Amino acid sequence: MGESKRRKELLGEDYGKSETIVPWLPITKGQSEQFTKWSTRGAWIGIVGLALWWITVRFIGPSFGWWHVS
């Protein structure tokens, strides 16, 4: 008997379903990977936004006379 058949008999109805990270938390490994992907993307968007804001305030704003930096 192959490993796949043994695992299928052992797991029964749970065969083929995503595993949870911990038994008491209903979050699957796929969901955790998706969360990591989206939170990393959000962090980079925030970093780029902050850099653009800093460039605007530091360089573009004073050139239009919006802010006086001595």
BAROLO-355063 format. One record per residue: residue number from 1; residue in three letters; chain; x, y, z of N, C-alpha, C in turn. Coordinates in steps of 0.05 Angstrom, whole numbers, plus 5000, padded with zeros to 4 digits. Example, Ala and Ser with C-alpha at 12.3 -4.5 7.8 and 13.67 -1.06 7.14 Angstrom:
BEGIN
<node><i>1</i><aa>ala</aa><ch>A</ch><n_x>5264</n_x><n_y>4886</n_y><n_z>5156</n_z><ca_x>5246</ca_x><ca_y>4910</ca_y><ca_z>5156</ca_z><c_x>5264</c_x><c_y>4934</c_y><c_z>5156</c_z></node>
<node><i>2</i><aa>ser</aa><ch>A</ch><n_x>5257</n_x><n_y>4955</n_y><n_z>5142</n_z><ca_x>5273</ca_x><ca_y>4979</ca_y><ca_z>5143</ca_z><c_x>5258</c_x><c_y>5001</c_y><c_z>5157</c_z></node>
//
This chain:
BEGIN
<node><i>1</i><aa>met</aa><ch>A</ch><n_x>5017</n_x><n_y>4976</n_y><n_z>5000</n_z><ca_x>5000</ca_x><ca_y>5000</ca_y><ca_z>5000</ca_z><c_x>5018</c_x><c_y>5025</c_y><c_z>5000</c_z></node>
<node><i>2</i><aa>gly</aa><ch>A</ch><n_x>5011</n_x><n_y>5044</n_y><n_z>4983</n_z><ca_x>5028</ca_x><ca_y>5068</ca_y><ca_z>4981</ca_z><c_x>5022</c_x><c_y>5088</c_y><c_z>5004</c_z></node>
<node><i>3</i><aa>glu</aa><ch>A</ch><n_x>5040</n_x><n_y>5106</n_y><n_z>5007</n_z><ca_x>5038</ca_x><ca_y>5126</ca_y><ca_z>5028</ca_z><c_x>5012</c_x><c_y>5143</c_y><c_z>5026</c_z></node>
<node><i>4</i><aa>ser</aa><ch>A</ch><n_x>5005</n_x><n_y>5150</n_y><n_z>5002</n_z><ca_x>4981</ca_x><ca_y>5166</ca_y><ca_z>4997</ca_z><c_x>4956</c_x><c_y>5151</c_y><c_z>5007</c_z></node>
<node><i>5</i><aa>lys</aa><ch>A</ch><n_x>4954</n_x><n_y>5126</n_y><n_z>5001</n_z><ca_x>4930</ca_x><ca_y>5110</ca_y><ca_z>5010</ca_z><c_x>4930</c_x><c_y>5108</c_y><c_z>5040</c_z></node>
<node><i>6</i><aa>arg</aa><ch>A</ch><n_x>4953</n_x><n_y>5103</n_y><n_z>5052</n_z><ca_x>4955</ca_x><ca_y>5102</ca_y><ca_z>5081</ca_z><c_x>4946</c_x><c_y>5127</c_y><c_z>5095</c_z></node>
<node><i>7</i><aa>arg</aa><ch>A</ch><n_x>4955</n_x><n_y>5150</n_y><n_z>5084</n_z><ca_x>4948</ca_x><ca_y>5176</ca_y><ca_z>5094</ca_z><c_x>4918</c_x><c_y>5181</c_y><c_z>5091</c_z></node>
<node><i>8</i><aa>lys</aa><ch>A</ch><n_x>4907</n_x><n_y>5172</n_y><n_z>5068</n_z><ca_x>4879</ca_x><ca_y>5176</ca_y><ca_z>5063</ca_z><c_x>4862</c_x><c_y>5160</c_y><c_z>5083</c_z></node>
<node><i>9</i><aa>glu</aa><ch>A</ch><n_x>4870</n_x><n_y>5136</n_y><n_z>5089</n_z><ca_x>4856</ca_x><ca_y>5119</ca_y><ca_z>5109</ca_z><c_x>4859</c_x><c_y>5131</c_y><c_z>5137</c_z></node>
<node><i>10</i><aa>leu</aa><ch>A</ch><n_x>4882</n_x><n_y>5142</n_y><n_z>5143</n_z><ca_x>4886</ca_x><ca_y>5153</ca_y><ca_z>5170</ca_z><c_x>4870</c_x><c_y>5178</c_y><c_z>5174</c_z></node>
<node><i>11</i><aa>leu</aa><ch>A</ch><n_x>4870</n_x><n_y>5196</n_y><n_z>5154</n_z><ca_x>4856</ca_x><ca_y>5222</ca_y><ca_z>5157</ca_z><c_x>4826</c_x><c_y>5220</c_y><c_z>5152</c_z></node>
<node><i>12</i><aa>gly</aa><ch>A</ch><n_x>4817</n_x><n_y>5202</n_y><n_z>5137</n_z><ca_x>4788</ca_x><ca_y>5198</ca_y><ca_z>5131</ca_z><c_x>4777</c_x><c_y>5222</c_y><c_z>5116</c_z></node>
<node><i>13</i><aa>glu</aa><ch>A</ch><n_x>4757</n_x><n_y>5236</n_y><n_z>5128</n_z><ca_x>4744</ca_x><ca_y>5259</ca_y><ca_z>5115</ca_z><c_x>4762</c_x><c_y>5283</c_y><c_z>5113</c_z></node>
<node><i>14</i><aa>asp</aa><ch>A</ch><n_x>4782</n_x><n_y>5285</n_y><n_z>5130</n_z><ca_x>4800</ca_x><ca_y>5308</ca_y><ca_z>5129</ca_z><c_x>4821</c_x><c_y>5307</c_y><c_z>5108</c_z></node>
<node><i>15</i><aa>tyr</aa><ch>A</ch><n_x>4822</n_x><n_y>5285</n_y><n_z>5093</n_z><ca_x>4842</ca_x><ca_y>5281</ca_y><ca_z>5072</ca_z><c_x>4838</c_x><c_y>5302</c_y><c_z>5050</c_z></node>
<node><i>16</i><aa>gly</aa><ch>A</ch><n_x>4860</n_x><n_y>5316</n_y><n_z>5043</n_z><ca_x>4859</ca_x><ca_y>5336</ca_y><ca_z>5022</ca_z><c_x>4852</c_x><c_y>5364</c_y><c_z>5031</c_z></node>
<node><i>17</i><aa>lys</aa><ch>A</ch><n_x>4845</n_x><n_y>5367</n_y><n_z>5056</n_z><ca_x>4838</ca_x><ca_y>5394</ca_y><ca_z>5067</ca_z><c_x>4864</c_x><c_y>5407</c_y><c_z>5077</c_z></node>
<node><i>18</i><aa>ser</aa><ch>A</ch><n_x>4864</n_x><n_y>5433</n_y><n_z>5077</n_z><ca_x>4888</ca_x><ca_y>5448</ca_y><ca_z>5087</ca_z><c_x>4891</c_x><c_y>5443</c_y><c_z>5117</c_z></node>
<node><i>19</i><aa>glu</aa><ch>A</ch><n_x>4917</n_x><n_y>5441</n_y><n_z>5125</n_z><ca_x>4923</ca_x><ca_y>5438</ca_y><ca_z>5153</ca_z><c_x>4921</c_x><c_y>5465</c_y><c_z>5167</c_z></node>
<node><i>20</i><aa>thr</aa><ch>A</ch><n_x>4913</n_x><n_y>5464</n_y><n_z>5193</n_z><ca_x>4913</ca_x><ca_y>5489</ca_y><ca_z>5208</ca_z><c_x>4940</c_x><c_y>5492</c_y><c_z>5221</c_z></node>
<node><i>21</i><aa>ile</aa><ch>A</ch><n_x>4946</n_x><n_y>5517</n_y><n_z>5229</n_z><ca_x>4972</ca_x><ca_y>5523</ca_y><ca_z>5241</ca_z><c_x>4974</c_x><c_y>5510</c_y><c_z>5268</c_z></node>
<node><i>22</i><aa>val</aa><ch>A</ch><n_x>4954</n_x><n_y>5515</n_y><n_z>5285</n_z><ca_x>4951</ca_x><ca_y>5502</ca_y><ca_z>5311</ca_z><c_x>4922</c_x><c_y>5492</c_y><c_z>5313</c_z></node>
<node><i>23</i><aa>pro</aa><ch>A</ch><n_x>4918</n_x><n_y>5470</n_y><n_z>5327</n_z><ca_x>4891</ca_x><ca_y>5458</ca_y><ca_z>5328</ca_z><c_x>4869</c_x><c_y>5477</c_y><c_z>5338</c_z></node>
<node><i>24</i><aa>trp</aa><ch>A</ch><n_x>4875</n_x><n_y>5494</n_y><n_z>5357</n_z><ca_x>4854</ca_x><ca_y>5511</ca_y><ca_z>5369</ca_z><c_x>4850</c_x><c_y>5537</c_y><c_z>5354</c_z></node>
<node><i>25</i><aa>leu</aa><ch>A</ch><n_x>4865</n_x><n_y>5542</n_y><n_z>5333</n_z><ca_x>4862</ca_x><ca_y>5567</ca_y><ca_z>5317</ca_z><c_x>4853</c_x><c_y>5559</c_y><c_z>5289</c_z></node>
<node><i>26</i><aa>pro</aa><ch>A</ch><n_x>4829</n_x><n_y>5569</n_y><n_z>5280</n_z><ca_x>4819</ca_x><ca_y>5560</ca_y><ca_z>5254</ca_z><c_x>4831</c_x><c_y>5575</c_y><c_z>5230</c_z></node>
<node><i>27</i><aa>ile</aa><ch>A</ch><n_x>4858</n_x><n_y>5577</n_y><n_z>5229</n_z><ca_x>4871</ca_x><ca_y>5590</ca_y><ca_z>5207</ca_z><c_x>4889</c_x><c_y>5570</c_y><c_z>5193</c_z></node>
<node><i>28</i><aa>thr</aa><ch>A</ch><n_x>4885</n_x><n_y>5567</n_y><n_z>5167</n_z><ca_x>4901</ca_x><ca_y>5547</ca_y><ca_z>5152</ca_z><c_x>4928</c_x><c_y>5559</c_y><c_z>5144</c_z></node>
<node><i>29</i><aa>lys</aa><ch>A</ch><n_x>4946</n_x><n_y>5542</n_y><n_z>5136</n_z><ca_x>4972</ca_x><ca_y>5551</ca_y><ca_z>5127</ca_z><c_x>4971</c_x><c_y>5568</c_y><c_z>5103</c_z></node>
<node><i>30</i><aa>gly</aa><ch>A</ch><n_x>4952</n_x><n_y>5562</n_y><n_z>5085</n_z><ca_x>4948</ca_x><ca_y>5579</ca_y><ca_z>5061</ca_z><c_x>4939</c_x><c_y>5607</c_y><c_z>5068</c_z></node>
<node><i>31</i><aa>gln</aa><ch>A</ch><n_x>4921</n_x><n_y>5609</n_y><n_z>5088</n_z><ca_x>4911</ca_x><ca_y>5635</ca_y><ca_z>5097</ca_z><c_x>4933</c_x><c_y>5651</c_y><c_z>5110</c_z></node>
<node><i>32</i><aa>ser</aa><ch>A</ch><n_x>4951</n_x><n_y>5638</n_y><n_z>5125</n_z><ca_x>4973</ca_x><ca_y>5652</ca_y><ca_z>5137</ca_z><c_x>4993</c_x><c_y>5662</c_y><c_z>5117</c_z></node>
<node><i>33</i><aa>glu</aa><ch>A</ch><n_x>4998</n_x><n_y>5647</n_y><n_z>5096</n_z><ca_x>5015</ca_x><ca_y>5656</ca_y><ca_z>5074</ca_z><c_x>5003</c_x><c_y>5680</c_y><c_z>5060</c_z></node>
<node><i>34</i><aa>gln</aa><ch>A</ch><n_x>4977</n_x><n_y>5679</n_y><n_z>5055</n_z><ca_x>4963</ca_x><ca_y>5701</ca_y><ca_z>5042</ca_z><c_x>4965</c_x><c_y>5726</c_y><c_z>5059</c_z></node>
<node><i>35</i><aa>phe</aa><ch>A</ch><n_x>4961</n_x><n_y>5723</n_y><n_z>5085</n_z><ca_x>4963</ca_x><ca_y>5746</ca_y><ca_z>5103</ca_z><c_x>4991</c_x><c_y>5759</c_y><c_z>5102</c_z></node>
<node><i>36</i><aa>thr</aa><ch>A</ch><n_x>5011</n_x><n_y>5741</n_y><n_z>5102</n_z><ca_x>5039</ca_x><ca_y>5751</ca_y><ca_z>5101</ca_z><c_x>5044</c_x><c_y>5766</c_y><c_z>5075</c_z></node>
<node><i>37</i><aa>lys</aa><ch>A</ch><n_x>5034</n_x><n_y>5756</n_y><n_z>5053</n_z><ca_x>5037</ca_x><ca_y>5769</ca_y><ca_z>5027</ca_z><c_x>5024</c_x><c_y>5796</c_y><c_z>5026</c_z></node>
<node><i>38</i><aa>trp</aa><ch>A</ch><n_x>4999</n_x><n_y>5798</n_y><n_z>5036</n_z><ca_x>4985</ca_x><ca_y>5824</ca_y><ca_z>5035</ca_z><c_x>4996</c_x><c_y>5844</c_y><c_z>5055</c_z></node>
<node><i>39</i><aa>ser</aa><ch>A</ch><n_x>5005</n_x><n_y>5835</n_y><n_z>5079</n_z><ca_x>5016</ca_x><ca_y>5853</ca_y><ca_z>5098</ca_z><c_x>5043</c_x><c_y>5864</c_y><c_z>5089</c_z></node>
<node><i>40</i><aa>thr</aa><ch>A</ch><n_x>5059</n_x><n_y>5847</n_y><n_z>5075</n_z><ca_x>5084</ca_x><ca_y>5856</ca_y><ca_z>5064</ca_z><c_x>5080</c_x><c_y>5877</c_y><c_z>5042</c_z></node>
<node><i>41</i><aa>arg</aa><ch>A</ch><n_x>5060</n_x><n_y>5872</n_y><n_z>5025</n_z><ca_x>5053</ca_x><ca_y>5891</ca_y><ca_z>5004</ca_z><c_x>5044</c_x><c_y>5917</c_y><c_z>5016</c_z></node>
<node><i>42</i><aa>gly</aa><ch>A</ch><n_x>5027</n_x><n_y>5916</n_y><n_z>5037</n_z><ca_x>5018</ca_x><ca_y>5940</ca_y><ca_z>5050</ca_z><c_x>5040</c_x><c_y>5956</c_y><c_z>5063</c_z></node>
<node><i>43</i><aa>ala</aa><ch>A</ch><n_x>5059</n_x><n_y>5942</n_y><n_z>5075</n_z><ca_x>5082</ca_x><ca_y>5956</ca_y><ca_z>5087</ca_z><c_x>5098</c_x><c_y>5971</c_y><c_z>5066</c_z></node>
<node><i>44</i><aa>trp</aa><ch>A</ch><n_x>5103</n_x><n_y>5958</n_y><n_z>5043</n_z><ca_x>5118</ca_x><ca_y>5971</ca_y><ca_z>5021</ca_z><c_x>5103</c_x><c_y>5995</c_y><c_z>5010</c_z></node>
<node><i>45</i><aa>ile</aa><ch>A</ch><n_x>5077</n_x><n_y>5993</n_y><n_z>5008</n_z><ca_x>5061</ca_x><ca_y>6016</ca_y><ca_z>4999</ca_z><c_x>5064</c_x><c_y>6039</c_y><c_z>5019</c_z></node>
<node><i>46</i><aa>gly</aa><ch>A</ch><n_x>5064</n_x><n_y>6033</n_y><n_z>5045</n_z><ca_x>5067</ca_x><ca_y>6053</ca_y><ca_z>5065</ca_z><c_x>5095</c_x><c_y>6066</c_y><c_z>5064</c_z></node>
<node><i>47</i><aa>ile</aa><ch>A</ch><n_x>5115</n_x><n_y>6051</n_y><n_z>5059</n_z><ca_x>5143</ca_x><ca_y>6061</ca_y><ca_z>5057</ca_z><c_x>5145</c_x><c_y>6080</c_y><c_z>5033</c_z></node>
<node><i>48</i><aa>val</aa><ch>A</ch><n_x>5135</n_x><n_y>6071</n_y><n_z>5010</n_z><ca_x>5136</ca_x><ca_y>6088</ca_y><ca_z>4986</ca_z><c_x>5120</c_x><c_y>6114</c_y><c_z>4990</c_z></node>
<node><i>49</i><aa>gly</aa><ch>A</ch><n_x>5097</n_x><n_y>6111</n_y><n_z>5003</n_z><ca_x>5080</ca_x><ca_y>6135</ca_y><ca_z>5008</ca_z><c_x>5095</c_x><c_y>6155</c_y><c_z>5026</c_z></node>
<node><i>50</i><aa>leu</aa><ch>A</ch><n_x>5108</n_x><n_y>6145</n_y><n_z>5047</n_z><ca_x>5123</ca_x><ca_y>6162</ca_y><ca_z>5065</ca_z><c_x>5146</c_x><c_y>6176</c_y><c_z>5051</c_z></node>
<node><i>51</i><aa>ala</aa><ch>A</ch><n_x>5160</n_x><n_y>6161</n_y><n_z>5034</n_z><ca_x>5182</ca_x><ca_y>6173</ca_y><ca_z>5019</ca_z><c_x>5172</c_x><c_y>6195</c_y><c_z>5000</c_z></node>
<node><i>52</i><aa>leu</aa><ch>A</ch><n_x>5150</n_x><n_y>6190</n_y><n_z>4986</n_z><ca_x>5138</ca_x><ca_y>6211</ca_y><ca_z>4969</ca_z><c_x>5130</c_x><c_y>6235</c_y><c_z>4984</c_z></node>
<node><i>53</i><aa>trp</aa><ch>A</ch><n_x>5117</n_x><n_y>6231</n_y><n_z>5007</n_z><ca_x>5109</ca_x><ca_y>6253</ca_y><ca_z>5024</ca_z><c_x>5133</c_x><c_y>6269</c_y><c_z>5033</c_z></node>
<node><i>54</i><aa>trp</aa><ch>A</ch><n_x>5155</n_x><n_y>6256</n_y><n_z>5041</n_z><ca_x>5179</ca_x><ca_y>6270</ca_y><ca_z>5050</ca_z><c_x>5191</c_x><c_y>6286</c_y><c_z>5028</c_z></node>
<node><i>55</i><aa>ile</aa><ch>A</ch><n_x>5192</n_x><n_y>6275</n_y><n_z>5004</n_z><ca_x>5203</ca_x><ca_y>6289</ca_y><ca_z>4981</ca_z><c_x>5186</c_x><c_y>6314</c_y><c_z>4975</c_z></node>
<node><i>56</i><aa>thr</aa><ch>A</ch><n_x>5160</n_x><n_y>6311</n_y><n_z>4976</n_z><ca_x>5142</ca_x><ca_y>6334</ca_y><ca_z>4971</ca_z><c_x>5146</c_x><c_y>6356</c_y><c_z>4992</c_z></node>
<node><i>57</i><aa>val</aa><ch>A</ch><n_x>5147</n_x><n_y>6349</n_y><n_z>5017</n_z><ca_x>5150</ca_x><ca_y>6369</ca_y><ca_z>5038</ca_z><c_x>5178</c_x><c_y>6382</c_y><c_z>5037</c_z></node>
<node><i>58</i><aa>arg</aa><ch>A</ch><n_x>5198</n_x><n_y>6366</n_y><n_z>5032</n_z><ca_x>5226</ca_x><ca_y>6375</ca_y><ca_z>5034</ca_z><c_x>5235</c_x><c_y>6391</c_y><c_z>5009</c_z></node>
<node><i>59</i><aa>phe</aa><ch>A</ch><n_x>5228</n_x><n_y>6382</n_y><n_z>4986</n_z><ca_x>5238</ca_x><ca_y>6394</ca_y><ca_z>4961</ca_z><c_x>5217</c_x><c_y>6409</c_y><c_z>4945</c_z></node>
<node><i>60</i><aa>ile</aa><ch>A</ch><n_x>5195</n_x><n_y>6397</n_y><n_z>4939</n_z><ca_x>5175</ca_x><ca_y>6408</ca_y><ca_z>4921</ca_z><c_x>5161</c_x><c_y>6431</c_y><c_z>4935</c_z></node>
<node><i>61</i><aa>gly</aa><ch>A</ch><n_x>5153</n_x><n_y>6428</n_y><n_z>4960</n_z><ca_x>5139</ca_x><ca_y>6449</ca_y><ca_z>4975</ca_z><c_x>5154</c_x><c_y>6475</c_y><c_z>4976</c_z></node>
<node><i>62</i><aa>pro</aa><ch>A</ch><n_x>5179</n_x><n_y>6475</n_y><n_z>4984</n_z><ca_x>5195</ca_x><ca_y>6500</ca_y><ca_z>4986</ca_z><c_x>5198</c_x><c_y>6514</c_y><c_z>4958</c_z></node>
<node><i>63</i><aa>ser</aa><ch>A</ch><n_x>5200</n_x><n_y>6498</n_y><n_z>4937</n_z><ca_x>5203</ca_x><ca_y>6510</ca_y><ca_z>4911</ca_z><c_x>5178</c_x><c_y>6526</c_y><c_z>4902</c_z></node>
<node><i>64</i><aa>phe</aa><ch>A</ch><n_x>5155</n_x><n_y>6519</n_y><n_z>4913</n_z><ca_x>5131</ca_x><ca_y>6534</ca_y><ca_z>4907</ca_z><c_x>5125</c_x><c_y>6555</c_y><c_z>4928</c_z></node>
<node><i>65</i><aa>gly</aa><ch>A</ch><n_x>5142</n_x><n_y>6556</n_y><n_z>4948</n_z><ca_x>5137</ca_x><ca_y>6576</ca_y><ca_z>4969</ca_z><c_x>5117</c_x><c_y>6567</c_y><c_z>4991</c_z></node>
<node><i>66</i><aa>trp</aa><ch>A</ch><n_x>5111</n_x><n_y>6541</n_y><n_z>4992</n_z><ca_x>5092</ca_x><ca_y>6532</ca_y><ca_z>5012</ca_z><c_x>5105</c_x><c_y>6530</c_y><c_z>5039</c_z></node>
<node><i>67</i><aa>trp</aa><ch>A</ch><n_x>5130</n_x><n_y>6526</n_y><n_z>5040</n_z><ca_x>5144</ca_x><ca_y>6521</ca_y><ca_z>5066</ca_z><c_x>5171</c_x><c_y>6533</c_y><c_z>5064</c_z></node>
<node><i>68</i><aa>his</aa><ch>A</ch><n_x>5178</n_x><n_y>6548</n_y><n_z>5084</n_z><ca_x>5204</ca_x><ca_y>6561</ca_y><ca_z>5084</ca_z><c_x>5223</c_x><c_y>6545</c_y><c_z>5102</c_z></node>
<node><i>69</i><aa>val</aa><ch>A</ch><n_x>5245</n_x><n_y>6534</n_y><n_z>5090</n_z><ca_x>5265</ca_x><ca_y>6520</ca_y><ca_z>5105</ca_z><c_x>5290</c_x><c_y>6536</c_y><c_z>5104</c_z></node>
<node><i>70</i><aa>ser</aa><ch>A</ch><n_x>5301</n_x><n_y>6543</n_y><n_z>5128</n_z><ca_x>5325</ca_x><ca_y>6559</ca_y><ca_z>5128</ca_z><c_x>5350</c_x><c_y>6543</c_y><c_z>5127</c_z></node>
//
